[in-house]
Amino acid sequence: QVQLVESGGGLVQPGGSLRLSCAASGSIFSIKAMGWYRQAPGKQRELVAAITSGAGTHYADSVKGRFTVSGANAKNMVYLQMNSLKPEDTAVYYCKADDGLVDYWGQGTQVTVSS
């Protein structure tokens, strides 16, 4: 079992920055990849960024060049640095970890980009 706790969300003006953190506990040795997803009201949950245990990364086209995912090498923390935020980035952001068999989710943290 893996437990995930996100933090760092909040309200920010367009063009601003936020850094999300995800703390993993439990069977962290089994984690193969971690990622950030988001879900806006009325929309499906979507992948934002992911990082593997080998430090390979993947980003959604909508956030490339603005967001950076890091930290999975330690297998107990993963971060999402979000720069040049836009109103369309407003959503609940979720941390996800997978061990190749099971997906584990955090409770989510709200990010609101508004003037």
Long-range contacts (C-beta under 8 A, 24 or more apart in sequence): 1-26, 1-27, 1-104, 2-26, 2-27, 2-28, 2-30, 2-31, 2-97, 2-99, 2-104, 3-104, 4-95, 4-96, 4-97, 4-104, 4-105, 4-106, 5-106, 5-107, 6-93, 6-94, 6-95, 6-106, 6-107, 6-108, 6-109, 7-109, 8-109, 9-93, 9-109, 9-110, 9-111, 10-110, 10-111, 10-112, 11-112, 11-113, 11-114, 12-85, 12-111, 12-112, 12-113, 13-113, 13-114, 13-115, 14-85, 14-86, 14-87, 14-113, 14-114, 14-115, 15-84, 15-85, 16-85, 16-113, 17-81, 17-82, 17-83, 17-84, 17-85, 18-82, 18-85, 18-111, 19-79, 19-80, 19-81, 19-82, 20-79, 20-80, 20-82, 20-93, 20-95, 20-109, 20-111, 21-77, 21-78, 21-79, 22-77, 22-78, 22-79, 22-80, 22-95, 22-106, 23-76, 23-77, 24-75, 24-76, 24-77, 24-78, 24-97, 25-76, 27-99, 28-75, 28-76, 29-75, 30-99, 30-100, 31-72, 31-75, 31-97, 31-98, 31-99, 32-98, 32-99, 32-100, 33-72, 33-97, 33-98, 34-72, 34-78, 34-95, 34-96, 34-97, 34-98, 35-69, 35-78, 35-95, 35-96, 35-97, 36-69, 36-78, 36-80, 36-93, 36-94, 36-95, 36-96, 37-93, 37-94, 37-96, 38-89, 38-91, 38-92, 38-93, 38-94, 38-111, 39-91, 39-92, 39-94, 39-108, 40-88, 40-90, 40-91, 40-92, 43-91, 45-94, 48-80, 48-93, 49-80, 51-78, 62-88, 63-89, 82-111, 85-111, 85-113, 86-113, 87-113, 87-114, 88-113, 89-113, 90-114
